[in-house]
Amino acid sequence: MNSTPYELHGETAVITFDNPPMNGFSHALRMRVVAGIEQAEDDAAVKAIVLIGSDKAFSSGADIREFGKPQMMAEPTLRTAITVVESATKPVIAAIGGICMGGGLEMALGCHFRVVAPKTQIALPEVKLGLLPGAGGTQRLPRLIGLEYALNMIVSGETVPSDQFRGSPLFDEFIDGDLLAGALAFAAKVVAEQRPVRRVRDLKVRHPKPEAFLLWAKTAVGSMAKNYPAPLKCLEAVEASITKKTFDEGLKVERTGFSTLFLSDEHRALRHIFFGERAAGKIADLPEDTPLRAVKSVGIIGAGTMGTGIGINFLNAGIPVTILETRADALERGVAAVRKVYDDRVKKGKMKADKAAANVALLTPTLSYDDLREVDLVIEAVFEDIGVKEAVFRKLDEVCKPGAILASNTSTLDLNRIAAFTRRPQDVVGLHFFSPANVMKLLEVVRGEKTAADVLATTMQLAKKIKKTAVVSGVCDGFIGNRIVAVYQREAFFLLEEGASVQQIDKALEAFGMVMGIFRMGDLAGGDIGWAIRKRRYAEDPSMRRFAIADKLCEMGRFGQKTGSGFYRYEAGRRDALRDPIVDEIVDACRKEAGITPRKVGDEEIVQRCIYAMINEGARILEEGISQRASDIDMVYVFGYGFPPFRGGPMLYADMTGLINVARAMKRFAQLPRVDQAFWQPAPMLARLAAEGKTFNAV
């Protein structure tokens, strides 16, 4: 396709969007569109106008490189550009292919006609950033596909195939073959038939029972929206498309809603996540042109829950996996677990049977390390014990081919020490998956002292292939995620000792927005895992304060859901966390043994001490260079630990709370009895930024 922005094809002017990679509507592109429309209007020889993008995208909407910057709102804004298109006296045809989203779809809705390539993907995804479509989308889309379908698209923000709208006024014609040629033929037909321009704004929104539908929709959207104001604002704007007398009155409701949402904390948080996820893949000292190692086959050591979950990621990506166990029965259980995951997906209609079978066929079970000789990447997922890791890595060093990447799924152990068990530390990297590994989006990539640049680059690229959000961490006990969760959990243990209950602490954290309270999370992960880590740390630091309540539960074999009891009790076949009087008795006994008189602890104190503990440790991690940037810590917590997206992560939450307020609260906590007073001294970076009136995410 010719990328010239303006070109004549007989009597039709073609304006091509040329802002790679996704034709985002930058200020420069908006200016070219407006100039192109005006040029075509002034040329008597032009009878019709075609707007077209690339094969990859008509337009993805706003140019994210201008998001939040003055250029975004500079004239001509997207609203202005759409008005210019819509008010043109000559027919304007949108030729839509690839993807057409956000402002791109709003631009297409402003055109007089729309032709589309089959399988084009369309969406108004603004709600996912805490916004609503702000350039007429909430008013025009209902006029073309109806109130109900439009509301579903706008409130969900989900992508929909164009084929779903065959026969609706949204698309005038589907073009098989070359999109530009088809659009030019359609334009010639419009001119030959002297079709009048058709402005969507002049159409009426139709629905047989709008009042009843909108009443139901408000209840449904309200129950779903919870801490997110955008869905209800989307509903208000779409409702205006049918309840307001004129298009412009409805447009005013849309604009007011957009402005309100744009200034909201929720939009700030979701925008932070949007950009933070993309920034996480950028490593300061890793050139973009770093060569990659080929990864065409993967080995997994361990066929337990973690190992099989990790393997499924690669099977889904079409990469053959060899999974190794030391016992035949364990191997059989692991293979059965993989098959069950795919069988369940087929039963639920999420995958076709032939595709599931093809994925399972890529799995090779083995009891012999010899079968790993030719794999390109090996990931160990064995018990979190340095002795066990040593045995595995010494064996891998012996059998794996030169250049194979050796990865550890360790969640806390010293990766440099693990790498030293081999004669090739440059090939060793940490790939810390989160359970369930085939579901959780986060992948913590641990960069060892000697990890080679091409190993790091390859694993980051591979993370994209298996659809993970990868965040790089330096080496320390627990890396980013578990180092912070240790202080988060520790503070919860202290609060439990001081007088709060298991249920109160979890409910307060869940009311704050955490997907799961800290004790429920511990029961889900398995209390034995945390206990093993604590015992290692007790041995390394005999002065470390013991957590008597948690340790006592583990000594009793109460490891959480897997054993039917932990901080809660669980009934067979169910995951409901039920209060257990035995736990209350243990808590009381441990308090008495420690000479603690329980006090009343408020929910606000619970939330602040637990969340501010995260923030303080995050500041230390930043200062030590374990994390590249504050947003990386936020991505770890949003995608790996259930931190509420509408708060953006612990570091952004600190910024929005005000670092001076966080620091002052920490100093108050340092005065409480039984707390770790040294810990509650604000980390140097936090103290400095608070004094200077700065934020973590401006660093």
N, C-alpha and C positions, 0 to 999 in steps of 0.2 A: 504493500500500500504506500502511495506517495505521502510523505509526511509534511508536504508544504501546507502551511496553515490555511491558505486561501487559494482556491484553484477553480477555474471554469471548466465545466464539462458540458459543452453545448449551451443550453439555456439554464443550466443548473449551476449554482455556485456551491462549492463544497468547502466547508470549514472543518479542518481536521484538528482535533485536540492533540497537542504535541508536548506533553509534560510527563516524560517517563518517570517512574515505571508504570504508574497506574492512572495517569491523566488526572491527578488531583487538581481541583480548580484553584490554582494559585492566582494571585493578583494579576500576574502577567498574562495568564491564560484567559482570565475573565476579560481583560482589556482587549485581547485579540478577538475573542468571540464577539464582543460588542462592536469593535471596529469592522469585523467581517460582515456582520448583519447590516451595518450602516452602508458599507461599500456595496453590498448586494442590492440594498434598497435604492441606492442612487444610480444603479446601472440599469438602464431601460431594457437591455438585452437579457437580463436575468429574470427568469420567470418563477424559479423555485430555489430553495436553499436546503442543503443537507448538512447536518451536524454529525460527525462521525469520529470515533476514537481509534484505537488500535485493535488488532485481533484479540489482544489480551484483556482490554478494558475499554468500554465507552468512557466511563469515569468512576473512580472510587469515591468521589465526593470532595470534601475539603482537602486541601494539601496539608498533610500533618506537619510539614516543615514550617508552616506559618501559624500553626495552632497557638492561640493565645498571644500572638504578636500583632502589632499594628496593621501589618499587611492584610490580615484576615478580614478586618472591618473597613479597609480602605475602599473608596469608590473606584470602579463599580464593584459593589458587593455582589455576592451570588444572587441575592434577591433582585438587585438592580439589573444584573445581566439577564435573569429569567424574564423580568418585565420587558426588557428590550426585545428579547426573542418572541415573547407572547404577543407583543403589540406590533410586530412586523406585519406589513400589508401583503407580503408575498408568503406563500405557504412554506413553513419551516418543518422539515422532516428529520426526526432523530433516527439515525441508523445505529442500532444498539447490538453490541456483541460482547462476548467475554463476560465481564461483570459490570453491573450498573448499580451503584449503591449510593446511599446518602444524597448529597447534593447533586450527584450525577443523575440519579433517578428523578430528583426534583427538577433538574434542567430538562430532562426528557418529557416530564409531565407538562412543562411550560411550552413545549413545541406543539404545533398544530396536528401533526401526525407522527406515528411511531411505527417503524418496522424493526424487526428483531430476528436475530439468528436463533435457531433452536438451541436449547440447552444453555442459553444465557442465564446467568444468576442475578437476581435483583433483590434489593433489600433497602430498608430504611433503618439502619442499625443504631441511630443516635441514642436510643434509650440505654444502650450498653455503656455509654459514656455519661449517663446521668442527664441526658438532654432530650429534646424532642426535635423532629425535623423543623428547621427554622426558616425554610425558603419556600413555603407554600405546600409542602408535602402532605400535611395533615388536612388541608382543604381540597387539594386536587385529587389525591388518590381515592378518597371515598366517592368522588363524582364519576370515577371510571370503573372501579371494581365493587362498589357498594360499601355501605357503612360497616358491616360485620367483617368482611374480608380485610378491609383497610385497617380497621382497629386491631385485628389480630396481628397483621404485619407490623404495625407501628409500635404496639405495646410489647411485642416479643422481640422485635429487632432481628428476627431470624431471616436467613436467606431462603429465597423461594425460586424454583426454576421457572423460566418464562413460559414453558409449555403448559404450566398450570392455568394460564390465562388465555389459552386459545378460545376464540369466540367472544371474548370480552372486549369492551371498547378501549382497553389499555393498549392493545397492539392492533394496528390496522392490517398488518401482513407479516407472515413469517417468511423469512428469506432462506432458502436452501442454496448452498453454493456461495459465491463471492458476495459479501455483504454490500460493498460499495456499488457493484453492478446492479444488484437487486434494488438498492435504494434509488439509484438513478432511474431505473425503469419505473419504479413506483412514482417518483417525482414527475416523470414525463406523463404518466397516466393522470395524475392529479391536475396537471396543466391542461392536458388534452380534454379532460372532462369538465374543466373549469370549476373544479370543486372549490367552494369558499373556504377560507381559513376557519378552523374550528377551535375556539379557545375553550379549554377545559373549565375555566372559571365561569363560563356561561351555562354550564350544565347544572342539573339539580341532583342532589343526593337522594337516592331512593331507598326506602325500607318499609315493609308492610306495617310494622309496629315499633316505631323508633323509641317511644317512651318506655315501653316494657323492656325492650332490648337494652337500652342505656341504663335502666335501673338495675337489671341483672349484671350488666358489665361493671358497674361501679362496685357492686358487692364482690364480684370475682376479682377484679383488678386490685381492689383495696386489700383483700386478704392475701394476695400474692405479693404486693409491693412492699409491705412492712416498712423497712428502714430506707426505702428508696422512693423519693418523691416523683421521679420522672414518669413512671407508668401512669399515675393518676393525672399528671399534667398533660400527658399524651392524650388520655381519655377526654379531658376537658377540651382540648383543641379539636379533636375529631368530632366531639359532640357539637361544637360550634359550627361545623360544616353543614349540619342539618337544622340546627335550632336558630341560627342567626339569619336575618333576612337577606343579607348580601354577602358576597364573597369577601369583600373588604372588611366587613365586621368580623367574620370568622378569622381572617388573616391577622387582625389586631389581637384576638385572643391567643393565637399561635405565637405571635411575637412577644407578647407579655409573658407567656409561659416560658419561652426560650430564654428571655432575659433573666427571669427569676432563677431558672435552673442553672444558667451559666455562672451565676454568682454563688451557687450552693456549695457547701462542704462536700456533698456527695459527688458532684461533678468534679470537683478538684481532686478527690480521692480516686475516682475511676479514671480520670485523665492521667493521673500520676501512675496508675497501674499500667495503663495503655503504653505510655512512653517508657516506664521502668522495665517492662517486659522486653521491649526492643533494645533498650540500653544494656541490659544484662549480657547480651551476646557480644558486646564490644569490649575487647580487652586491650588496655592502653598500650602494652608493649608487644602486642601480637599483630604483625602486619596482615592486612586483609589478603595479601597474595601468598601467605604461607602455604606451602604445598601440603596436600593431604595424603594420608595413607589410605590405601584401598581397604575397605571392610566389607567383604563379601560373605563372610561366615563368622559365627560367634559361638564361643563355648561358655557354658554356665557351670560353675562348681556349686553343687547343692540343689536338690530338687524339692526343697521345702516351700513354704508359702512365698517367701521372698524370691527364691531362685526361679520358681515357675512363673511368678508374676513378671519378673524381669524378662524371662524368655519370651513371653507372649508379646511384649512390645516389639521385639525383633521379628517374630513370626508375622505380626500384623503388617510389618513393613516389607515383607517378602524376603527376609534374610534368613537363611538356614541356621538352625540352632542345634548344637550338640550339648545335651545336658548330662552331667556326670554326678553319680552318687556312689557311696561306698558299699551300700547294701541293696540287694535286689528288691526287697519289699518297699524300701523308701523310694527307689526309682519308679517302681510301678505306681505308687501313690501319687508321685509327682506327675507322671504322664497322664494318669486318670484325672488329676486336677486340671491340667491343661485342656483335656478333651471336654471336661464339664463346662469350663468357661465358654468354649465355642458352642457346645450343645445348647447352653442356656441362651446364648445370643440368637441362635437359630430359632429356638422356641418362642422367643420374644419378638421375632420378626426384625431383628436388628442386623441380621446377616443371612445371606443365602447359604444353603447347605453345601453347595459345591465350593464356595469360597472358604467356608469353615474347614471343609475337608482338605482343601489345598494348603491352608495354613498349617493344619496339624501334620500334614505330610512332610513339612519342612523340619519337623522335630526328630532328632536322632537321640535316643537314650543310650547311655553307655555306663559301664562300670570300670572302664579302663582309660587312664590318662593318655594312652597311646593314640586314642581317637581325637585328641586335641592337637596333634602335631601340626596340622596345616591350617588351623583356624587363624583368622586375622585379629580377633579380639577375644580375650577370656575375661569373664567377670566372676570373681568368687563371691558367693553369698552363703558363707558358712558361719558358725557360731562366733559371737563377738568376743574372741579370746585371742590374745596375741600369739600364744603357742600354737593354736590351731591355724591361724593365718600364716605363721612361719612355715609350718609343714607344707601347706598348700603352695605358697609362693616358691619355696625351694624346689618343689616338684615341677611347677610350671616353668621355672627357669631351666630346668633340665630337659623338658620335652618340647616346649613351644619353639616354633621356628624363629629365626632372627627377624626382627621388625614387627613381631606380633605385639599388640598392646595388651599389657597385663593390668587389669583394673580390680580394685577392691571396693566392695560395697560397705566397707566399714562406716559406722555412724559416729564413732568417737576416737578410734585409735590413731596413733601416730603414723601417718602415711609414709613419712621419711624412713621410719624404722622398718616398715613393711617393705619399702623399696630396697632397703639395704640387705634384705634376705636374698636378693637376686644379684646377678652380675650385670644387670642392665637396668639400673634405676631410672635411666632416661625414658624407658618404655612403660613405667608404672604411673598410674593416675588413679585418683579416687572417683568412683561413680556411685554416689550415695542415692539410691532410689528410696522412695517413700511408700509405705504399705497402705493399701494394696498397690503393688508396683505397676500393674497394668491399668490402673485407674488414676492414681495421683499424678498430677501434671508436673510437679517439681522434680528436677534432677540437680543435686548438688555436685558440681564437678570440682574435685579437690586437687589443687595444683601442688605437687611436691617440689621440694627444693631443686630436684634434678629432672623434673618432668620436661621432656623435649617440647619445643614449640609446635612441631607438627603433630605430636600426640595430643596436645591441648586443642589445637585447631580441628583435628579430626573428630575428637569427642564432642566438641561444640557443634560441629556440622551434623554429626550422627544424631545428636539430641533433637535437632530439627526434624530429621527424617523419621524418628520415632515419636514425634509430636510432643516433646517435653519442653518445658521452660527451664533452660539450664542457667545456673548461677555459679560463678567461679568463687571458690573459697581458698584461702591459704590454709596452712596446717596449724592446728591447735587442737586441744582436747574438745571434741564435739563440733569442730568447724563452726559455721555460722549458726545453723539451726539448733543443734542439740546443745551447743554452749549457751545459747540464750534460753532454751527451754529448761536448762538446769536451774538457772536463777529464778525463772518463772515458777517452776515446780517447788523450789526451795521456799520461796515466799509463801506459797500456798500451804506447805507443811508447817511453817511458822504460825500462820494464821489459824490453822487447825489446832495447834498446841495452845494458842493463846485464848481460844474460846469460840471461834467460828465452827460450824459443822461442815461435814463433807458436802451436804446438800446445799447449804447456804453459799458456800464458795463457788460451787459449780453453777448455781442459778444466777449469781451475781455476774459471773463471767459470761454466761450465755445471754443475759439481758444486755450486757455491753455489746454483744454481737458475735462472740466466739462461737464457732460451729458446735463446739463441745466443751464442757467444763474440763478443768485440768485433771480431775480424778476420773471422770468418765473416759477421757482420752488415755489416761494411764492404763485403765482396765482394758480398753480396746487394743492398745499396743502390746500389752502383756507386762505384768508387774515384775516378772523374772528378768526382763531385759534391763529395766531401770535398776533393779537390785544388783545385778551383776556389775553394772557400771559404778554404782555406789560402793560396792565392796572393793572394786579396784581402786577407787579414789581414796577410800578409807586406808587401804594398805599403803598407797603412795604418800598420803598425808595423815599420819596418826592423829594430828590435832584437829582434823576436820570434824565438824559437829555432826553427830549421828542423827538420823531421822527415825526415831524409835517407833512411831506409829506405823510408818510405811514398812520398815524392816520387820516388825512383828507380824504384820499381815503376810509378808512373803515367807517368813519362817513357818507359818501355818499352812503354806501351800496355796494361799489365796492369790493367784496370779491374774485375776480378772476374768474376762469373758471365757477364755479358753478352759478355765477350771470351774466355771460356774459361780465364782465368788472372788471379790477383790475388795475395793472400797465399797462396792455394792454387791448385791447378790443377783443372779441371773437364772431364770427358769429355762428348762430345756427347750430348745427350738426358738427361743425369743432373745432379743437383745435389750429389752427394757431394763434400765438400771433401777433396781429396787432397793429401798433403804433396808439396811440390815442391822438389827439391834446388837449383834455381836460386834460390829465395828464401833458402835457407840460405846460399848463396854470397854473395848480395847483403848479407845481414845481417852476415856475417863481414867482408866488404870495407868496409862502412860503419863497423863498429866499429874496424877497424884505422886507417881514415882519420881517425877522431875520436880515436885514441889510447886507446881503451877496452879494458881487460883484463876480459873477461867473468867474472862471479862466479856462484856458485850462488844462485839465487833460489827460495825456498820458495813453495808454493801459498798458504799463509796470508798471506804478504806480498803476493802478487799480488791476492788478493781484498780485503784490507784497503786497499791503496793505491788500487785502482780504485773500490771502493764508497765509501770515506771521501772520496775526491776529489769524488764526486757529492754527498755529504752537505755538505761544506764549501761547495761552490758553491751548493747549495740554500739554505744558511743565508744566504748573501749575497743571493740572489734574494729571499728573504723579507724581509730587512732593507731592501732597496731598494724593496719594494712591487711588484715585478714579478709576484709571485704573492700572491693574497689570503691564503692559508692553507697550512700545511705539507701538509695532505692533498691539496691541488690538485697539488702536485709529485708526490706519490705516485701520484695517478690518471694523470698524464702518463706516468709510468714503467711502471706496471702495464699500462695499456691501449695504450701506444704504443711501448715499447722492450723488452718482454719481461722486465721485472723480475718475480721470482717472487711470485705472489699470496700464498703461504704466509708470506712475509716482510713483506707489506703495503706495500712501497715503500721507497725509501731513507731517508725521514725517519722513518717508523715504525720501520724497522730500527735506526736510530740511537737512538731512544727505548728500544727493547727491549734494545739492547746496553748502554745507559747512556751519556749524553753525556760524562760525565767520563772513561769508558774510551776513547771516540772521540777526545776532545781530547788525552789523554795519548799515544795512538798517533800522532796527527798530529805531536806534538812530537818523537817518536822519529824519524819519517820525515824531519823537517826536518834531522836530523843526518847523513842518508845523503849520500854523494858523488853529484854530478850531478843531484840533485833540485832542484826549484824551491823553495828554502827559504822564500821569502816566501809562496808559496801555502800551504805547510803550517803557517803560523801560523793557529790556529783563528779562523774568522770571528768578529767581535765578538759577534754574537748567540749563536753556539755556545758561545763562551767564557763569556759571561754566564749562559746557562742551565745550563751544566755547573757553574759555581761556586755557583749557587743551588739545585742539585739538581732542576731542572725539566726539562720535555720540550718538544719542538717542538709536539706536538699538544695541549698544554695552553695554548699561546699564543693 
